[in-house]
Structures are given as structure tokens and as C-alpha cells.
């Protein structure tokens, strides 16, 4: 629990800096259901890359992924694919630190709703350095303040 107290202010400062620096961009927030249920958000860092934090509720933890966005040439407007990578911190019984991938597809409607499906495999760095393949999820997010960077179509 002491590690959580030390880590929490750092995470809040990083999130606050991202929001303050890019407040003119589209930020999304919503829910993620699947192997790990949580509160899911995206914070654009430019036209393509974004920060993708998730607070997991069933196995309490925080994951923050850096995603690169891609759209199909001549594909449906609003359909995007993304690979990503980032750290995960879990605080349930013991402290767990993981390095995870984030691979997904999502669709942004013309109204402020994005739905998606993703997979987050990873390596558990603490506790035996295991590879895990779970953590599938579907998500629905609300897009705040349309404007700033244009969505990747």
C-alpha cells in the first residue's frame, strides 16, 4: 500500500500535464468490459499517437498505453486500428508490474460515441516473469469537445 501512495501523485501529475497540454483535442472516457473491467479513456497526443489509460476495477490496477492509430485506405470513415504498448500496475494482493501490448479496433460514430474491441497481452515483470494472453475487452467511450486534431479516418 505504501508503493501505491508514492505512485499515485506521479500518475495524477502525468495525467494532469497531458490534459493541460492538449486541452484543445478530443478526449474520450467510458467503460471497458471483459477479462478486466474498468474505466477507459483516451488522450490524443497528436493526430495519430495517443495516451490510453485504464483504471481496472475487478483486479485493482492502472494501465497506460501509448497507441498509434491507423485507418484503412478507402475504408469506412471512423474505423481505426491501433497497436500500442505500456506499463500496467496492479495493487490487489501483491504489487504487480507488467509490460503489456494493446492491440485493438474501434469505430467512431458521427455523434460523440466510440466503440471498440482490444487485446492486451503482456509480461509480468514482477512475480515470476510470466507471459499472459488474457485481457480481452470491449469498450464504449464518449468523445468530449469535438475539435482540435481531426479524427483519423
C-alpha positions, -999 to +999 in steps of 0.1 A: +000+000+000+030+023+006+040+019-030+005+030-041+008+061-020+041+070-037+029+062-072-005+079-071+008+115-071+031+108-101+002+093-121-020+123-113+007+147-124+013+129-157-024+128-164-029+165-155+001+175-177-014+156-207-048+171-203-035+206-197-010+205-226-036+191-251-069+205-238-079+215-274-081+179-285-108+152-283-106+133-251-127+102-247-139+085-215-160+054-209-161+018-197-143-014-207-158-048-201-140-081-205-113-101-187-105-069-167-134-044-163-125-008-159-128+029-167-112+035-201-100+068-216-080+082-245-060+114-246-047+124-281-010+134-282-012+145-319-031+134-350-021+097-346-005+088-313-025+089-281-023+080-244-048+053-235-051+050-196-074+024-180-083+020-143-091-016-137-118-023-111-121-060-107-083-066-101-075-031-089-048-015-111-038+011-136-026+006-172-014+033-195-007+025-231+008+046-260-012+038-291-005+045-328-037+050-348-042+037-384-072+038-407-079+018-438-073+035-471-108+039-487-122+022-456-153+032-436-149+067-421-143+064-383-128+029-384-093+027-368-068+001-358-041+005-332-011-012-318+003+000-286+025-007-256+027+004-220+030-003-183+004-019-160+004-016-122-018-039-101-023-035-063-047-063-054-028-086-031+008-080-040+022-053-062+024-064-098+042-046-126+036-057-162+047-045-197+017-050-220+007-047-256-025-031-266-040-042-300-074-030-310-100-018-335-126+009-328-152+028-346-160+065-340-196+074-349-205+108-363-221+116-329-197+116-299-195+078-293-166+054-299-169+016-295-141-008-298-125-042-291-090-048-279-065-073-266-038-066-240-012-094-237+019-088-216+048-098-195+046-099-157+079-083-147+073-090-110+063-124-096+079-150-120+082-130-152+053-148-169+037-141-203-001-138-202-025-138-231-058-128-214-073-093-210-097-091-239-122-063-237-150-043-254-154-006-247-177+023-252-164+058-248-179+093-250-160+119-270-157+153-253-153+186-271-151+178-308-124+199-324-086+203-322-069+174-340-091+158-366-100+122-360-081+096-380-105+084-408 
